[in-house]
Amino acid sequence: MRIGIIFGGRSGEHEVSVTSAASIFKHIDRTRYEPVPIRIEKDGRWTLADRPPAALSAAEVIQQARASQARPVRAGRETLLAPYPSEDTMITVERRTASSDTPVDADRAVVTGLGLDVVFPVLHGPYGEDGTVQGLLELANVPYVGPGVLASAAGMDKAVMKVLFAGAGLPLVDWRAFVRAEWERDRDRIIAAVATLGLPVFVKPANLGSSVGISKVKTPAELVPAIELALDYDRKVVVEAGVVNAREIECAVLGNDDPDTSLPGEIIPSREFYDYEAKYLDEGSRSVIPAELGAAEVTEVRRLAVAAFRSIDAAGLSRVDFLLSRDTGAIFVNEINTMPGFTSISMYAKMWEASGVGYADLVDRLIQLAQARHSEKQRLRTSAV
């Protein structure tokens, strides 16, 4: 089977996506699958990469990107996803320019097709994990790994996600959300509303992952700069009440209509909270899998993980994050990640490995789930005539 692995993307999580894809290429069963590397550059251009990404750590990829000030060199042919059902899922374009030896018009191109059996969009953040690429794959009528358009969009937007969680009766910390226009029009009202949450609070861009743009606010003077930082990354901001003395617990979900859950894991960050630097650059952060929880706590975390998964109508995979108060024992659902990281340090694969599902088997099951969900959709009528 030919599996198109899409990675990179137009988001602040580009480098994490590259590293996730490298891990998939390293572990996928080559006796069963032919993986095809499809890279989305930071400017949004798609290329059929000459080679898969190297299996570097996320820290190495991020540091290389920060050190490079030059424009990226695109190694590969330009490629486009056909936005209609076709045997040629991907259309590659080789542009030719005129020369003395080859008098070809500059605007001419050689177009070839490439059929894919399943697409694995290992994209993190906006323009990839948020339903945009999923919508394009729906138009192409090709099976793809992960949740559909609705769940991907809801899982990306932390404010919408929380509304759906609340509707499902899940335990949440108190929170507020607002958009840039509200902030610019009446910031005093926003500050007053946020003040009712107490301190500390976490200020987050609503549509971003990997803890990019997140601040922990411990004093009133820190609030405005934190909001301005979040607004650099998104037009919508979510502010959450902090859980004092909290543990960060995670649980992996795998399946479609009848999902399974992994043993929970715990993140012990090297910093005050698990921000971007602590996740990918500091060496002090560590994970404990399985998390040191009581039997009742494990049961509750797994139950809530499935409930969160179903509340947004997810499919394929997700990772659900929790906050557990050491003082009261209360468990709060923090957020759901519909395309969790697949890097060497990412919790999703590690939790499943601890639960008896190895990396190659995990990728295999995700591909099977994508095919099953696609087959179910093909039973639907597309015409009323």
NUBALUM-661676 format. One record per atom (N, C-alpha, C, CB): y, z, x; residue in one letter. Coordinates in steps of 0.1 Angstrom, whole numbers, plus 5000, padded with zeros to 4 digits. Glycine has a CB too. Layout:
! NUBALUM-661676
YZXA/...
//
This chain:
! NUBALUM-661676
498850005008M/500050005000M/501250005009M/500050124991M/502249925005R/503549915012R/504550015006R/504049775012R/504950115014I/505850215010I/507250205016I/505250355013I/508250175008G/509550165013G/510150305015G/510450075004G/510550345027I/511150475029I/512650455032I/510450545041I/513450495022I/514850475023I/515450605028I/515550445009I/516350595038F/516950715045F/518350685049F/516050755057F/519050795054G/520450775058G/521350815046G/520750635063G/522150715042G/522950735030G/524450765033G/522350835022G/525250755023R/526650775023R/526950925019R/527350685014R/526551015027S/526851155024S/526851235037S/525851215014S/527351355035G/527451445047G/526051495052G/528251565043G/525051455044E/523651495048E/522951375054E/522851545036E/523651275059H/523051155065H/522051185076H/524151065070H/522551275085E/521651305097E/520451385093E/522451385107E/520551465083V/519351545078V/518351445072V/519751655068V/518851345065S/517951245058S/517251165069S/518751155049S/517951135080V/517251055091V/516151135097V/518351015102V/516351265098T/515351355104T/514151375095T/515951485108T/514451385082S/513451395072S/512551265072S/514051415058S/513151155072A/512451025073A/511551015085A/513350905072A/512051065096A/511251055109A/510051135107A/512151115121A/510051255101S/508951335099S/507851265090S/509351475093S/508351195079I/507451125070I/506751015078I/508251075058I/507550935086F/506850835093F/505850885103F/507950755101F/506151005109K/505251065118K/503951105112K/505851185125K/503951155099H/502851215093H/502051135083H/503251345087H/502751025078I/502150945067I/500750885072I/503050835062I/499850875063D/498450825066D/498550675068D/497450855055D/498550625081R/498750475083R/497450395079R/499050455098R/496350465077T/495150395072T/495250355057T/493950475075T/496150425050R/496350405036R/497650335032R/496150535028R/498650355041Y/499950315037Y/500650235049Y/500850435033Y/501450145045E/502350065055E/503750115052E/502149915054E/504350205060P/505650245057P/506650145062P/505950385063P/507750125054V/508750025057V/510050105058V/508849905047V/510750095070P/512050175072P/513250095066P/512250205086P/513850155056I/515050105050I/516250205052I/514850065035I/517150165060R/518250255064R/519550225057R/518450255079R/520150325051I/521450305045I/522450365055I/521550375031I/523450285060E/524450335069E/525450415062E/525050215076E/526250485070K/527250575064K/528350495056K/527950655075K/528450365059D/529450285051D/528750225039D/529950175059D/527450255036G/526750215024G/525950085026G/527750185014G/525950025038R/525149905040R/523749935042R/525749825052R/522849855036W/521449875037W/520849775047W/520749845023W/519949825056T/519349735066T/517849765066T/519949765080T/517049655068L/515649675071L/515549705086L/514849545067L/515349825089A/515449875103A/514349805112A/515350025104A/514749785124D/513749725134D/512649825137D/514449685146D/512949955136R/511950055139R/512250175131R/511950085155R/511250265129P/511550385121P/512350485130P/510150455117P/512950575123P/513750675131P/512850765140P/514550765121P/513350795151A/512650885161A/512451025155A/513250885174A/511351085158A/511151225153A/511851325161A/509551255154A/513151325160L/514051425167L/514251545157L/515351365171L/514651655163S/515051765154S/516351735147S/515151895162S/516651805136A/517851785129A/519051815138A/517951875116A/518951925146A/519951955155A/520351845165A/519652085163A/519251775170E/519551665180E/520251555173E/518251625186E/519751515161V/520451405154V/521851435151V/519651375141V/522151555146I/523551605143I/524351605155I/523551735136I/523851655166Q/524651665179Q/524951525184Q/523951745189Q/523951425183Q/524251295187Q/525351225179Q/522951205186Q/525251255166A/526251195157A/527651245160A/525951225142A/527751375163R/529051435166R/529551385180R/528951595167R/528651355189A/529151315202A/529551175202A/527951335212A/529051095193S/529350945193S/530650925185S/528150865187S/531550865192Q/532850825185Q/532850675181Q/534050865194Q/531850595186A/531850455184A/531250425170A/531150385195A/531550305166R/530950255153R/529450245156R/531550125149R/528550275146P/527150265147P/526650125149P/526450335136P/525750105158V/525149975160V/524049955150V/524649955174V/524149855141R/523149835131R/521949745137R/523749765119R/520849815139A/519649745144A/518749705132A/518849825154A/518849585128G/517949545116G/518649435108G/517649665108G/517949385099R/518449285090R/519049345077R/517349185086R/520149295073E/520749335060E/519749315049E/522049265057E/519649415040T/518649415029T/519249465017T/517349485033T/518849415005L/519349454992L/518149474983L/520249344986L/518349574974L/517249604964L/517549514952L/517249754961L/516649434948A/516849344937A/516949434924A/515649244935A/518049424917P/518249514905P/517649454893P/519749524903P/516349404894Y/515649354883Y/514149354887Y/516149214879Y/513249354877P/511849354881P/511449224888P/510949364868P/510849244900S/510449124908S/509349164918S/511749074915S/508549064921E/507549094932E/508249114945E/506548974933E/509449054947D/510249074959D/511149194957D/510948944963D/510749314959T/511549424956T/512849424965T/510749554959T/512649404978M/513749404987M/514049254991M/513449494999M/515249224992I/515749094996I/516449105009I/516649024986I/515849055020T/516549065033T/517348945036T/515449085044T/518448965043V/519448855045V/519648845060V/520748875037V/519448735066E/519748705080E/520948615081E/518548655088E/522148665084R/523348575084R/523348495097R/524548665082R/523748375095R/523848285107R/525248235108R/522848165105R/525648225120T/527048175123T/526948045131T/527848275131T/527947965129A/527947835136A/528147845151A/529147745130A/527447755158S/527647745172S/527547605176S/526647835180S/527747575189S/527647435194S/526147385192S/528047425208S/525247475194D/523747435193D/523247435179D/522947535202D/523747525171T/523347535157T/524447525148T/522547665154T/524747405143P/525947385134P/525647435120P/526347245134P/525647565118V/525347625105V/526647695100V/524147735106V/526947675088D/528147735082D/528047885083D/528347695067D/529247945086A/529248095088A/528848175076A/530648135092A/529048115064D/528748195052D/527348165047D/529648165041D/526448095054R/525148075050R/524248185054R/524647935055R/523148205047A/522248315050A/520848265047A/522548445043A/519848325055V/518448295052V/517948415044V/517548275065V/517448395032V/517048505023V/515448505022V/517648495009V/514848625024T/513448635023T/513148765014T/512748645036T/512048765008G/511648874999G/510648965006G/511148824986G/510649095001L/509749195006L/509249274995L/510349285018L/507949264991G/507449344980G/507049484984G/506249274974G/507449584976L/507049724979L/506249774967L/508349804981L/505249854970D/504449914960D/505050044954D/503049944965D/505650124963V/506350244959V/507550264969V/505350374960V/508550324964V/509750364972V/509850514973V/511050304966V/510050564985F/510250704988F/511750714992F/509250764999F/512650754983P/514050764987P/514350904993P/514950734975P/514050915006V/514251055012V/515751065016V/513351065024V/516551065005L/518051075006L/518551205001L/518750954999L/519451265009H/519951405005H/521451385002H/519751505016H/521851444991G/523251444988G/523751334979G/524051445000G/525051314977P/525551214969P/525151074973P/527051214968P/525150974964Y/524850834967Y/523350824971Y/525750774977Y/522550914966G/521150904970G/520250994962G/520950924985G/520651124962E/519851224956E/520351254942E/519851354964E/521451194938D/522251234926D/522051134914D/523651234929D/520951054915G/520650964904G/521150824906G/521251014892G/522050794916T/522550664918T/521450564923T/523750664928T/520750604933V/519650514938V/518550514928V/519250564952V/518250624922Q/517250634912Q/517550534900Q/517050774906Q/518750524896G/519150424886G/518850284891G/520550444882G/519150254903L/518850124909L/517350094909L/519450104923L/516550194913L/515150174913L/514550154899L/514450294920L/515250224889E/514750204875E/515050054871E/515550294866E/516250004875L/516549864872L/515449764878L/517949824876L/515049804890A/514149724897A/512649744892A/514149754912A/512449844884N/511149874878N/510149894889N/510749764868N/510449974899V/509549994910V/509250144910V/510149954924V/507950194912P/507650334913P/508450394924P/506150354914P/508950524922Y/509650594933Y/509350734933Y/511150564932Y/509350804944V/509050944946V/510251024941V/508650974960V/509951134933G/511051224930G/511451204915G/512151204939G/512351294911P/512851294897P/513651174894P/513751414895P/513751154881G/514551034876G/516051054876G/514051004862G/516750964869V/518150964869V/518751094864V/518750844861V/518351134852L/518851254846L/518651384855L/518251274832L/517451404859A/517151524867A/517851524880A/515651544869A/517951404886S/518551394899S/520051424898S/518351254905S/520651374888A/522151394886A/522351544883A/522651304875A/521551594874A/521751744870A/521451834882A/520851774858A/520451794889G/520151884901G/521151874912G/518751844906G/521951764912M/522951754923M/524251834919M/523351614925M/524551834906D/525751894901D/525452044898D/526351824889D/525952134906K/525652274905K/526152334892K/526152354916K/527252284887A/527852334874A/526952294862A/529252284872A/526652164862V/525752114851V/524352184852V/525551964852V/523852194864M/522552264866M/522552404860M/522252264881M/523652474863K/523652614858K/523752614842K/524852684864K/524452524836V/524452514822V/523052494816V/525452404817V/522352404822L/520952384818L/520052504821L/520352254825L/520252564832F/519452694835F/519752794824F/519852744849F/521052814821A/521452914811A/520852884798A/522952924810A/520852754794G/520252714782G/518752744781G/520452574779G/518052744793A/516652774793A/516352924795A/516052704805A/517453004795G/517253154796G/516953204809G/516253194786G/517353124820L/516953174834L/518053274838L/516953054843L/517653364847P/518653464852P/519553404862P/517853594857P/520853414860L/521853364869L/522853464873L/522553234863L/523453454885V/524653534888V/525853474880V/524953534903V/526853554878D/528053504871D/528753404879D/529053624868D/529453304873W/529953194880W/531153134873W/528953084883W/531953054880R/533052974874R/533052834880R/534453044876R/533552734873A/533652604878A/534952544873A/532452514873A/535452454882F/536752384878F/536852254887F/537952474881F/537752164883V/537952044890V/539252044897V/537751924880V/539451944906R/540651944914R/541951934905R/540651814923R/541851854894A/543051844885A/543451984880A/542751744874A/542552064876E/542852204871E/543452284882E/541552264865E/542852274894W/543352354905W/544852314909W/542452334918W/545152184909E/546452144912E/547452174901E/546451994915E/546952174888R/547852204877R/548152354875R/547252144864R/547152434877D/547352574874D/546452664883D/547052604859D/546752674895R/545852744905R/545952894902R/546252724919R/547052944897D/547053094894D/546053134883D/548453134889D/545853044873R/544853074863R/543453074869R/544952974851R/543252974878I/541852964884I/541653084893I/541852834893I/542653124900I/542453244909I/542153374901I/543753264918I/542853384889A/542653494880A/541253494875A/543653494869A/540753374871A/539453364865A/538353404876A/539153224860A/538553354888V/537653384899V/537653534902V/537953294911V/538853594901A/538953734904A/538053824896A/540353784903A/537653784884T/536853854875T/535353864881T/536853804861T/535053784890L/533753784896L/533553894906L/533353644902L/534753944911G/534654044922G/534453984935G/533554144919G/534254064945L/534054014959L/532754074964L/535254044968L/531954004973P/532253874978P/531853764967P/531453844990P/532353644970V/531953524962V/531653414971V/533053484952V/530853314966F/530553194974F/531253074967F/528953174975F/531953004975V/532752884970V/532052764975V/534252894975V/531652674966K/530752554969K/531352424963K/529352584965K/531252314970P/531352184964P/530252174953P/531352064974P/530552124942A/529552114931A/528452014935A/530152084918A/528751904941N/527851794944N/527651774959N/528351674937N/526851864965L/526551844979L/525451944982L/527751874988L/524651914993G/523552004997G/523752045011G/522251934994G/522652105017S/522552145031S/523752245034S/522652035040S/524252315024S/525252415025S/526552365032S/524752525034S/526752225030V/528052165036V/529152215027V/527852015036V/530252255033G/531452295026G/531452425019G/531752185017G/530452505021I/530352635015I/530952745023I/528852665012I/531652835016S/532252955023S/531853075015S/533852935023S/531753185023K/531553315017K/532953385018K/530453405025K/533453425007V/534753485006V/534653635004V/535653424995V/535253715014K/535153855013K/536453925011K/534553905026K/537553855012T/538853905010T/539653805001T/539653945023T/540653854993P/541453764985P/542153654994P/542553844978P/542553685006A/543253585014A/542353475018A/543753655027A/541053485017E/540153385021E/539853285010E/538853445026E/540253314998L/539853234986L/540453094986L/540153304974L/541753084988V/542452954987V/541952864998V/543952974988V/541852905011P/541252815021P/539852765018P/541352875034P/539052855012A/537652825009A/537652714998A/536852945004A/538552734988I/538552634977I/539052494982I/539452674965I/540052494991E/540552374997E/539552305005E/541852405005E/538752385012L/537652325020L/536552255011L/536952435029L/536252325000A/535252274990A/535752144984A/534852374979A/537052134981L/537652024975L/537751904985L/539052054970L/537651924998D/537551815007D/536251735005D/537551875022D/535251804999Y/533951734998Y/533551694984Y/532851835002Y/534251744974D/533951714960D/535151744951D/532751784955D/535251674940R/536351704930R/536151824921R/536651584921R/534851874922K/534451994914K/534052104923K/533351954903K/534452224919V/534052344927V/533352444919V/535352404934V/532352504924V/531652614918V/531852744926V/530152584916V/532252854919V/532352984926V/531353074920V/533853034924V/530553144928E/529453224923E/529753374928E/528153174928E/529453464920A/529453604924A/528353624934A/529253704912A/528653704945G/527653724955G/526753844951G/528353764968G/525553834956V/524553934954V/524554024967V/523153884950V/524954144966V/525054224978V/523654264982V/525854354975V/523454254995N/522154295001N/521054204995N/521854444999N/521254074995A/520253984989A/519253924999A/521053874982A/518153894994R/517153815002R/517153674996R/515653885001R/516953575005E/516953435001E/515453385000E/517753345010E/515053364988I/513653324985I/513553184980I/512953424975I/512553114984E/512452974980E/510952944975E/512752874991E/510852854966C/509552814961C/509452664959C/509152894948C/508352594963A/508252454962A/507452414949A/507552394974A/507852314943V/507252264930V/506752124933V/508252264918V/505552094928L/504951964930L/504251924917L/503951964942L/504551804911G/503851764899G/504851694890G/503251884892G/504251644878N/505051584868N/505151674856N/504451444864N/504351654846D/504451734834D/503751864835D/503751654822D/502751874844D/502152004847D/502252044861D/500551994843D/503452084865P/503652114880P/502952234885P/505152124882P/502652224898D/502152334906D/503252394914D/500952294915D/503052524918T/504052584927T/503352634940T/504752704920T/504052644951S/503552694963S/503752844964S/504352624975S/503152904974L/503553044977L/505053044981L/502653094989L/505753144977P/507153154980P/507353184995P/507853264972P/508553135000G/508953165014G/510253235014G/508953045022G/510653295025E/511853365027E/512653315039E/511753515028E/513953285037I/514853245048I/515553365053I/515853135043I/515453385066I/516253495073I/517253425082I/515253595081I/518453405077P/519453325085P/519953405097P/520653295076P/520453325107S/520953375119S/522453425117S/520953275131S/523053375106R/524453405103R/524453485090R/525253275101R/525653515086E/525853595074E/525153535062E/527353625071E/525153405061F/524453335050F/523853205056F/525253315038F/523053145049Y/522353025054Y/523152895053Y/520953005047Y/524152885061D/525052775060D/524552655069D/526452815065D/525352545070Y/524852425076Y/524452455091Y/525952315076Y/525352535098E/525052565112E/523752645113E/526252635118E/523652745105A/522452825105A/521152755102A/522552945096A/521252655093K/520052575090K/519652485101K/520352495077K/520552415107Y/520152305116Y/520552315130Y/520752175111Y/521452405134L/521952405148L/521652545155L/523452385148L/521652655148D/521352785154D/519852795156D/521952895146D/519452855167E/518052875169E/517553015163E/517652865183E/518453095159G/518153225155G/517553235140G/519253315156G/517853135132S/517353145118S/515853125118S/518053035110S/515153195109R/513753185108R/513253195094R/513053295117R/512053165092S/511453165078S/510253255079S/511153025073S/509953315068V/508653395066V/507953335055V/509053545064V/506753275058I/505953215047I/504453265049I/506053055049I/503953325038P/504553355026P/505553475027P/503453385015P/506453475018A/507453585018A/506753715015A/508553555007A/507253825020E/506753955018E/507254005005E/507154055030E/506453974994L/506754014981L/505554074974L/507253884972L/505854154964G/504754214956G/504154104947G/505254334948G/502954134942A/502254044934A/503054004921A/500954094930A/503754104915A/504554074903A/505753984907A/504954204897A/506354014918E/507453934923E/507053784925E/508153994935E/505953764932V/505453634934V/505153554921V/504153634942V/504553624912T/504253564899T/505553524892T/503453664890T/506553614892E/507853584886E/508553464892E/508753704886E/508653464905V/509253354913V/508653224909V/509253374928V/507353214909R/506653094906R/506853054891R/505153104908R/506853144882R/507153114868R/508553064866R/506953244859R/509553124873L/510953074872L/511152944879L/511853184878L/510352914889A/510452784896A/510052674887A/509552784909A/508952694879V/508452594870V/509452574858V/507052624864V/510052694854A/511052684843A/512252614847A/511352834838A/512752634859A/513952564864A/513652414865A/514352614878A/512452374870F/511952234872F/511952164858F/510552234878F/511452234848R/511352174835R/512752174828R/510352254826R/513652264831S/514952274824S/515752144827S/515652394828S/515552084838I/516351964841I/515451834840I/516951974856I/514251854835D/513351744833D/512951674846D/513951644823D/512651754856A/512351704870A/510951644870A/512451814880A/510651574880A/509351514882A/509051494897A/509151374875A/507851494901G/507451474915G/507551594923G/508351364921G/508751634927L/508951744936L/510351804934L/508751704951L/510451934938S/511752004939S/511452134946S/512252034924S/512552184952R/512552324957R/513452404950R/512852314973R/513052524945V/513952614938V/514252734946V/513252654924V/515552764947D/516052874956D/516452994947D/517252824964D/516153114952F/516453234945F/517153334954F/515053294940F/517853424947L/518453544953L/517753664948L/519953554951L/517253754956L/516553874952L/517253994957L/515053874957L/517754084949S/518554194953S/517654304958S/519354254941S/517854344971R/517154454976R/517354584969R/517454464991R/518554604964D/518954724957D/518354744944D/520454734956D/518254634936T/517854654922T/516454584919T/518854594912T/516154494928G/514854414926G/515154294916G/513854504920G/516354274912A/516654164903A/516454034910A/518054174897A/515953934903I/515753794908I/516653704901I/514253754907I/517453624908F/518353524902F/517953384907F/519853554906F/517953294898V/517753154902V/519053104907V/517253064890V/519053054919N/520353004926N/520552854923N/520253034941N/519552774927E/519752624925E/518352554927E/520752564934E/518352434923I/517152344925I/517552224933I/516652304911I/516752194942N/516952074951N/515851974948N/516852114966N/516351854942T/515351754937T/514851664948T/516051674927T/515451664960M/514851594971M/515051684984M/515451454974M/514251784985P/514351884996P/514151825009P/513452004993P/514651885019G/514451835033G/512951825037G/515151915043G/512651725045F/511351705051F/511351715066F/510751575046F/512351785071T/512451795086T/511351885091T/513851835090T/511251905104S/510251985110S/510452135106S/510251975125S/511652175103I/511952315099I/512152325084I/513252355106I/512052225076S/512252235062S/511252315055S/512352095056S/511652395045M/510752485039M/509752425029M/511652585031M/510152305023Y/509252255013Y/507852225018Y/509852125007Y/507752145029A/506452115035A/505752235041A/506652005046A/506552325047K/505952445053K/505352535042K/507052525061K/506052545030M/505452635020M/504152575014M/506452655009M/504152435013W/502852375008W/501752385019W/503152235005W/502152375031E/501152395042E/500552535041E/501752375056E/501352635039A/500852775037A/500052785025A/502052875037A/500252695015S/499452705003S/498252615003S/500352664991S/497952555014G/496752475016G/496852325015G/495752515006G/498152275014V/498352125013V/499152085025V/499152095000V/498452005034G/499051955046G/500051845044G/497951905055G/500851815054Y/501951725053Y/501451585048Y/502651705066Y/500451525054A/499951395050A/499451395036A/498851345060A/498751505032D/498251515018D/499351525009D/497251635017D/500451595013L/501551615004L/502251485001L/502551715011L/502451405012V/503051275010V/502151185001V/503251195024V/500851195003D/499951114995D/500051154980D/498451135000D/500151284977R/500251334963R/501551294957R/500151484963R/502651294965L/503951244960L/503851104956L/505051274970L/503251014964I/503150874961I/502250854948I/502450794972I/501150934947Q/500350924935Q/501150964922Q/499151014936Q/501951074924L/502751114912L/503751014908L/503451254916L/504350944918A/505350834915A/504650724907A/505950784928A/503450684911Q/502750584904Q/502350624890Q/501450544912Q/501950754889A/501550794875A/502650794866A/500950944876A/503850844871R/505050844862R/505450704858R/506150924869R/505350614868H/505750474866H/504850414855H/505750394879H/503550444857S/502550384847S/502850434833S/501150424852S/503250564832E/503550614819E/504750544812E/503750764819E/505750514821K/506850444816K/506550304811K/507950434826K/505550234817Q/505250104813Q/504650094799Q/504350044824Q/504250204794R/503650204780R/504750204770R/502850334778R/506050224774L/507150224764L/507550084760L/508350294770L/507950064748R/508449934743R/509849924747R/508349934728R/510149804752T/511549774756T/512249674747T/511549714770T/511549644735S/512249564725S/511849614711S/511749414727S/512749604702A/512549644689A/512049524680A/513749704683A/512049404686V/511649284679V/510149274678V/512249164685V/
//
